[in-house]
Amino acid sequence: MTDQPDRARNWLDRIRKLPIDRPMRIMNVCGGHERTIAMAGLRSALPPQVQLIAGPGCPVCICPEEDIHDAIFLSLRAGVTVVAFGDMLRVPANLPKSQPRTLDQARAAGGHVRPIASPTDAIRIARDRPDQQIVFFAAGFETTTAPVAGMLAHELPPNLSILLSARLTWPAVAMLLDSDSPGFDGLIAPGHVAAVMGPEEWRFVSQRHGLASAIAGFSPDGLLSALHAVIMQLLEGRAALENRYERVVRPGGNPTARRLIDEMLDITEANWRGIGTIARSGFALKPHLVDRDARRKFEIESDSGRKRAGEMPVGCDCAKVVLGKIKPDQCRLYAKACTPREPVGPCMVSDEGACHIWWASGVRTQSSEPAAAA
Amino acid sequence: MNIVGEKTIRLAHGNGGRLMRELIDRVFARHFSELGPDKTLDASPFSLPTGVAITSVDAFTVQPLEFPGGDIGTLAVNGTVNDLAVSGARPHFLTLSAILEEGLEIAVLDRVVASLAAEARRTGVKIIAGDTKVVPRGHGGGIYFTTTGIGVRNTGVTLGLDRIQVGDAILVSGPIGDHGIAVMLARQEFDLHGNIRSDCAPVIDLAEAAAALGAHFMRDPTRGGLAGVVNEIASATGFGLRLDETCVPIRDEVRGVCEILGYDPYTLACEGRVVAIVAQTTAREVLAAWRDLAGGESAEIVGTVTNPPARVVLATSAGGERILPELEDEPLPRIC
């Protein structure tokens, strides 16, 4: 532990000594990576040609607006309690100001909402309250989804159902790479996602698109090591997937977690808030789990005619921030109308959101640099 | 324990009658003895050594009432005494107002008052006035204490924000964040356990040692933590402050809990630390003096005062830098 700062400085020195002669845009797709970069102040320490871009790394930020809307209305029904990870409680849906717009506000208005820290909390609450229908609003990427699949493999209390809003990470990166302007030259692949699903999922970045890539852990030295690998590939004109988190990321990922996901969940096309539909990017409960599906149980039908259904809040650039098209402080609302105390968009709510992370690392003003045309 | 014929506080313990007199006699007066006021008087006379008198008031509402390394009693003494100490004063007297909640176990009150009395003896202050009220169940957190401290500024000491100069050194007397994490773990809201004890202690000796060596300014980093103190200095003086993360003492356990729950250790409260701004030329001397004193063994020089703009820059251990902001909101634990 104690020599970690030394290792980080060592990697930093090695990167600084490289003959970097052109801009290198390197994207990360994990809130944990962005947090490490911001809190260790790595952007200020790297050569100016190396640009670190926060990409789609926050499941709370892209959780469909309709799902939040549905969770709010479920929590206000008599006899129903919605349980969700803490971050989800403050994400706003596009509802009139006269109505509760977040689960937190629904709770204040008499709705039944409880924050939980893990799926086992949801089971415990369902057992403790057999008189209530417990709906677990499960939003997250693969790392959160694997424990949900594990939970579904067990005998569950009959009053527990799932409002599943789970997403896969790689399809968003694939969508960016298939677009006309991906906006990055190299990728830092997410260590925890790769640990669960296997590093192989990320090979397409180098093999199909010819981009430099490396899987990184979450300490500053681990991240700098992966960054060094990506920069070296770019300098040498190579494209590969290097695993710089070997201690945790093994070939094939975690076989138990993958088996449970395969047995319990289907992969489907899915909606990403403010971004749209992405093929093969969502999880859905397998047909045999239909009794666990809160959407069926409570006959939720989304009203697509509702004002701004599915969209980001008015004026909010979260979708551009999530895709790495603009930096958080280039949003028109950043640090003005939108702060962690009074967040407008989900990126300022969630701990994994780039805006929240930048704010916590001390960025308190808007950028003077105009946003590039996206 | 059955000290006053009852196990719990009743509303009648605040009604001015026999029960209240018994509670005061058998809990407060018993532990205070020679420290306490003359019960036969409604108001207490006192006299101070010559000099500039200094006063400070603070209310204490900590939950839980008892935590590893202290309780609301030690906090009520040290919180106020330390405010006087970092202002360059020697504390002499305290007043104590206690608001008790109906249903409070008298055994808990007895323990907390005993440790309050012990801490007052340790710091050399007398309690010259007191008051007790009882509020109905559900209207208070068991015990609320308010203490007012009265002291006299030590001769020759001139501390002030106006004495801070570019180039001054920033010192911290010990590891930061211990109190914040100890209390958070004691609440048992999370399935986390640790051996972290609150740093709750008087800083009189530390403050007097630094003041005697000509310190320019001192503060105890309580609510808002180290980040709060340095940001306050930046905005009040207009100078910048630069902290070196590798020099800031933080225990591994505190760092670990912060990582799990998403807290920033720089914003966590300390209750027995001093932040001092001293001339660069005397920084080593103050550091050596502190390290010889109880509670100052792990003191460090953590940064310097720099030219404007007024902001705090943290040089990170990884070799980067970022702005260290002050605490914005109630620090919420990261849940997922």
Interface residues (C-beta under 8 A of the other chain):
Chain A: M1 Q4 P5 A8 R9 L12 A38 M39 A40 G41 L42 R43 S44 A45 L46 F85 G86 D87 P115 I116 A117 G140 T144 P220 D221 L224 T339 P340 R341 D351 W359 A360 S361 G362 V363 R364
Chain B: F190 T246 D252 G262 D264 L314 A315 T316 S317 A318 G319 G320 E321 R322 I323 L324 P325 E328 D329 L332 P333 R334 I335 C336
